[in-house]
Amino acid sequence: MWNPLTAETLLSRLTGIEQTKLNTVALKAGQSDALEEIAAQVAKEWRGGLRRYTVLDSRPGYVPDELLIHILADFRYRAYTRLPGMSDLLDDLRVKEWDRANTVRDNLVKVTVEAPDAEHAETAEKSGKPGPSIAYPDGESILS
């Protein structure tokens, strides 16, 4: 299943202390869209890496569930390093999670993700990936 990566996605996976501090800092700094900007950037980068190996969900910002834990670790790290006063929440565990996320992103070729629903899967023209092709021995396509 593919889901949108949004500020709400991140906030729903944080501890109460992290949520409160992140919301307070984001609002105080007048950066109400900062989390959405970070989410869009993170989703774009992960989707770019996946595009080399698989067909993506055609909806912008949608990422596969199988990678969500790593994508959120990347999102959290970027939010904590971009917004003022948040870096103190980057303890060893959070940094290790981000390091692991980078390792996974660098090795996406080794990861299998569920294909998006057929109605949302990119077409071969959009993805740059060939669509499925099965042929009889004489070369005639079974799918046509």
C-alpha positions in Angstrom: 0.0 0.0 0.0 1.2 3.5 -0.8 0.3 6.5 1.4 1.0 10.2 1.3 4.0 11.5 3.2 2.7 14.5 5.1 3.4 16.5 8.3 0.5 14.6 9.9 2.1 11.3 9.0 5.3 12.2 10.8 3.5 13.7 13.8 1.4 10.6 14.3 4.5 8.5 14.7 6.3 10.8 17.3 6.2 10.8 21.0 3.9 13.3 22.7 7.0 15.4 23.8 8.3 15.4 20.2 4.9 16.4 18.8 4.4 19.3 21.2 7.9 20.7 20.7 7.8 20.3 16.9 4.4 22.0 16.7 5.4 24.8 19.1 8.7 25.5 17.2 7.1 25.3 13.8 4.3 27.7 14.8 6.6 30.0 16.8 9.0 30.3 13.9 6.2 31.2 11.6 7.0 28.1 9.5 3.6 26.5 9.4 4.5 25.0 5.9 8.0 23.9 6.8 7.0 20.4 7.7 5.0 20.0 4.4 8.0 21.3 2.5 10.3 18.9 4.2 7.8 16.0 3.6 7.6 16.9 -0.1 11.4 17.0 -0.4 11.9 13.7 1.4 9.2 12.0 -0.6 10.7 13.3 -3.8 14.1 11.9 -3.0 12.9 8.5 -1.9 10.6 8.2 -4.9 13.5 9.2 -7.2 15.5 6.4 -5.8 12.7 3.9 -6.2 11.9 5.0 -9.7 15.1 3.4 -10.9 13.8 0.0 -9.8 10.0 0.0 -9.8 6.9 1.7 -11.0 5.6 4.4 -8.6 2.3 5.5 -7.4 1.3 8.3 -9.8 0.1 10.6 -6.9 2.9 13.0 -5.8 4.3 12.4 -2.4 3.0 8.8 -2.0 5.5 6.3 -0.6 5.3 2.6 0.0 4.4 1.3 3.5 7.4 -1.1 3.4 9.8 1.8 3.6 7.7 4.2 5.8 9.8 3.6 9.0 13.0 4.6 7.2 11.4 7.5 5.3 10.0 8.9 8.6 13.4 8.6 10.2 14.8 10.7 7.4 11.9 13.2 7.6 12.3 13.5 11.4 16.0 14.1 11.2 15.6 16.8 8.6 12.8 18.5 10.6 14.9 18.4 13.7 18.0 19.8 12.0 16.1 22.5 10.0 13.8 24.0 12.7 15.4 26.0 15.5 15.7 24.4 18.9 14.8 20.9 17.7 18.3 19.4 17.5 18.3 18.5 21.2 15.8 15.8 20.3 18.3 14.1 18.1 19.6 11.5 20.6 21.8 8.6 19.6 18.7 6.4 18.8 17.3 9.0 16.4 20.7 9.5 14.7 21.1 5.7 14.3 17.6 5.4 12.8 18.6 8.1 10.3 21.9 6.4 9.5 19.9 3.2 8.9 17.5 5.0 6.6 20.4 6.3 4.6 21.7 2.8 4.2 18.3 1.6 3.0 17.9 4.5 0.6 21.4 3.8 -0.8 20.4 0.1 -1.4 16.9 0.4 -2.7 17.7 -2.1 -5.4 17.7 -4.7 -2.7 14.2 -3.8 -1.4 11.0 -5.1 -2.7 7.9 -3.0 -2.3 4.3 -3.7 -3.1 3.2 -2.2 -6.4 0.7 0.7 -6.2 -2.9 -0.1 -6.9 -3.5 -0.4 -10.7 -5.5 2.7 -10.9 -2.6 4.8 -9.4 0.4 3.0 -10.9 2.5 5.1 -13.3 2.3 4.1 -16.9 5.3 3.0 -18.8 5.4 6.4 -20.5 5.5 8.3 -17.2 7.8 6.0 -15.3 10.3 5.3 -18.0 10.0 1.6 -17.0 8.8 -0.9 -19.5 5.4 -2.3 -18.7 4.8 -6.0 -18.4 5.4 -8.0 -21.5 4.7 -11.7 -22.0 5.1 -13.2 -25.5 4.5 -16.5 -27.2 7.5 -18.3 -28.6 6.6 -16.8 -32.1 7.0 -13.3 -30.6 3.3 -12.4 -30.6 2.4 -10.6 -27.3 0.0 -12.4 -25.0 -1.1 -9.0 -23.5 -2.2 -7.4 -26.8 
